[in-house]
Amino acid sequence: MAYSDLLSPEVLEPTIWKSLLAIEGQAVNLVPVDQGNLRDSITIKTNKNEKQHGTSPDGMAYNPVEYQGAIGSAAVYAQAVEFGREDMPNYPAQPYLRPALDWFRSKIGLITGKELKVQIAAYNIRHPYKVKEYITGGK
């Protein structure tokens, strides 16, 4: 068994999904809210899952493939809120995604490490013979 079998989409998908959920939770707490449209348009996607925080009908136009996930918003003003507008000095940046990602980077070992252990253990239960072959080299 190759090491890449332990890092198959079946194992990594839940890890990526839980990571995106954690980032989304932080972004939703950090996003500036006037009427809640931007907060409600925050969407996360993987190649197998999609979740939109609120009720906005807009979705992100991004289709992640295996081993990828995406978080963002289809709101037309999402980028202007995140980065501000140079042409409008009264419209400063109010970042919410970048701080959420920074928070996640500081926690990535805890979040993904736990989830990877859970998923690898589940994989080992489903395929016990493969683990023995990997550890013993097939002997």
Secondary structure, 3 states (H helix, E strand, C coil): CCHHHHCCHHHHHHHHHHHHHHHHHHHHHHCCCCCCHHHHHEEEEECCCEEECCCCCCCCCCCCCCCCEEEEECCCCHHHHHHCCCCCCCCCCCCCHHHHHHHHHHHHHHHHHHHHHHHHHHHHHHCHHHHHHHHHCCC
